[in-house]
Amino acid sequence: GVGAGWANSIHQSSISIYNAVLCVSYGRIYAGRIAVGLFNRSPAAAVITASWADLGLAATAEYDAVDVWSGKSAGKRLQGSVSSHAEHHSLTLLILSPSSP
């Protein structure tokens, strides 16, 4: 589970708005993990990308991503960014964890 750190991350989250309808919100939760919300407020499906720079991460960092809703992997050893296809008026919620060496 995400645990008590989740509430703190929401309060301390940062947001980068790409345009009026697509945005990324994120917060550090615990053990180097980051919660990332990819919001699609448009009437059409879209691919939303959060770069490591958007998230305040080192460009060379590698992260594994898990989709919170499905519990499935959304990528392993990702470098530089994470992307997700988001249906219209939806939220994709990911947890990024530092990749194991």
N, C-alpha and C positions, 0 to 999 in steps of 0.2 A: 504494500500500500504506500501511498504518498506520505501519509502521516501528518503530524501537527505542523510540520514545516510548510505545508501547502498554504495554510491561512496566512502565514507571514509573507510568503512569496507574492500572494495576490496584493497585499497591502504595499509591498515594496516594488511592484512590477514596473517595468518601463514599457513604453509603447512607441512603435514607429509606424506611422500611417503612410502607406504607399500612395494612396489616392483616396478619394471619398468613399470607396466601397471595399477596398482590400486593405487589411492591416495585420500586423503582427504584435502580439503582446507577450512578454516573457518575464520570468522571475526565477531567481536562483532558489532552489529548495533545500537540498542537503547533499552531502557527500559528492560535491561537484556536479550535481544534477541540475538541469534547467527545465522548467515547464515552459512550453511554447504553445501559444494559442494562435492559430491562423484563421482569421475571420474573413468570410466572404459575405458582404452585405448586398451584393449585386443580384439582379434577377437572372443571371446566367452563371453556369459553372465556370470555374477558373482554376489555374494553377497558381499557388501562392508560394513564394520562396523567401526564406529568412537566411540571410548570409551570416557568417560568423561575425563579421563587422557589425551587422545590425544587432547582434546579441552580445556584443562586447567580448567576444572570444578571440583567442589567438588564431591567426590565419592558418597555422600549421596543425591546429588541434584536430583530433579525430573523435567523433562521437557516434554512439549507437542510438537509434531512435525507436521508441515504442509508442504506438497509437494507444492512448488511454482507453478509448471506447471499445476497441476490439481486443486489446491486449497483444496484438500481433506486432512483429517487427516492421518498422517503417524504414529500415536501412541500417546497415552495419558499416562501421569504419568510415562514416561520412566525412568528407573533407570540404571545408569552405562554405557549405550551405546545406539546408534541408528544404525540400519542397513537398507539397501535397496537393492533390487534386481535391478541390472543395466544391461541393454542390452549391447551388444558389442558397443564399440566406443560411449559411451553415458555419459551424466551428469545427476545426480539426484541432485536437489537443494532443500534443506529443510530450514525452519526457525524453530528454537527451541525457545520456550517461557517458562519461569518458570511456573510450574504447580501452579494453585491456591490452597491454603490450604483447 
